[in-house]
């Protein structure tokens, strides 16, 4: 794998891990869920937006520089 694919894989993995963390927190419930669920949702949205931007940048890069 080249560095482009590794970067994309890492960004998508982070999104999946944060999503799983939020789902586990919601499933367990309790005080931790009440105090952290909104923060985890914000983190997921931020990292998901970053992953999409990385994906778009890599597509553009591959189109113009790798033929």
SVG drawing of the C-alpha trace seen along z (x, -y; Angstrom):
<svg xmlns="http://www.w3.org/2000/svg" viewBox="-29 -19 33 21">
<polyline fill="none" stroke="black" stroke-width="0.4" points="0.0,0.0 1.2,-3.5 0.8,-6.4 -2.4,-7.6 -4.2,-4.4 -2.8,-4.2 -4.0,-7.8 -7.4,-7.0 -7.6,-3.8 -6.5,-5.5 -9.0,-8.2 -11.9,-5.8 -10.7,-3.6 -10.9,-6.5 -14.4,-7.3 -15.5,-3.7 -13.8,-3.5 -15.5,-6.7 -18.8,-5.5 -18.4,-2.2 -17.4,-4.1 -20.6,-6.2 -22.8,-3.1 -21.3,-1.2 -21.8,-4.3 -25.4,-4.6 -26.1,-0.9 -24.7,-0.9 -26.6,-4.1 -26.1,-5.6 -24.4,-8.8 -21.5,-8.4 -23.9,-8.3 -25.7,-11.4 -22.5,-13.4 -20.5,-12.2 -23.0,-11.1 -23.2,-14.6 -19.4,-15.1 -18.9,-11.7 -21.4,-12.6 -19.5,-15.9 -16.2,-14.0 -17.7,-11.5 -19.1,-14.3 -15.8,-16.2 -13.7,-13.1 -16.2,-12.0 -15.9,-15.4 -12.1,-15.2 -12.2,-11.6 -14.4,-12.9 -12.1,-15.8 -9.1,-13.4 -11.0,-11.1 -11.8,-14.0 -8.2,-15.3 -6.8,-11.9 -9.2,-11.4 -8.1,-14.8 -4.4,-14.0 -4.7,-10.6 -6.6,-12.0 -4.1,-14.8 -0.7,-13.3 -1.0,-9.5 -2.8,-9.5"/>
</svg>
